[in-house]
Amino acid sequence: MAAPSGVRTCEDFAEFQLMEAHASREKIIKSCIAQTSNVVKTLREKREKAQDDIALLKQLRQEQTKLKLMQSELNVEEVVNDRSWKVFNERCRIHYKPPKSQ
């Protein structure tokens, strides 16, 4: 016997849209954080060798600011994920209960 449409819709949404979208965004943000961290590390090393280079200092500060913004974006993503699951559970709790990985 086929699952009722509400169950199937909730299950598909949870597994294929909500989980995958969150995992994809988190992976991309973490990748950007890693890349920017490497740039900051490199600029710090260059800065130690050329402490009078104002342009280098400005570039370092810009990259550090970018890194902080990306890290805060990861926190925002966590809040969005939590709220998304809260709404999902309110709407779909009678049809489908997702695995505990969320």
RAHU-V762920 format. One record per pair of residues at least 4 apart in sequence whose ideal C-beta (glycine too) atoms are under 6 Angstrom apart, sorted by sequence separation. I is the first residue (numbers start at 0). J is the second residue. D is the distance in Angstrom with one decimal. If there is no record, write none. Layout:
i=I j=J d=D
i=I j=J d=D
//
This chain:
i=2 j=6 d=4.4
i=4 j=8 d=5.9
i=10 j=14 d=6.0
i=11 j=15 d=5.3
i=12 j=16 d=5.0
i=13 j=17 d=5.3
i=14 j=18 d=5.7
i=15 j=19 d=5.9
i=16 j=20 d=5.9
i=87 j=91 d=5.6
i=88 j=92 d=5.2
i=91 j=95 d=5.2
i=97 j=101 d=5.7
i=2 j=7 d=5.0
i=49 j=55 d=6.0
i=46 j=55 d=5.6
i=45 j=55 d=5.9
i=46 j=59 d=5.6
i=42 j=59 d=4.3
i=84 j=101 d=5.3
i=42 j=62 d=5.9
i=39 j=62 d=4.9
i=38 j=62 d=5.1
i=39 j=63 d=5.8
i=39 j=66 d=5.7
i=35 j=65 d=5.5
i=35 j=66 d=4.6
i=32 j=69 d=4.9
i=31 j=69 d=5.3
i=28 j=72 d=5.6
i=28 j=73 d=5.1
i=25 j=76 d=5.9
i=24 j=76 d=5.7
i=21 j=80 d=4.9
i=17 j=83 d=6.0
i=9 j=91 d=3.6
i=13 j=97 d=4.4
i=9 j=94 d=4.3
i=10 j=95 d=4.7
i=9 j=95 d=3.7
i=6 j=94 d=4.6
i=5 j=94 d=4.2
i=6 j=95 d=5.4
//
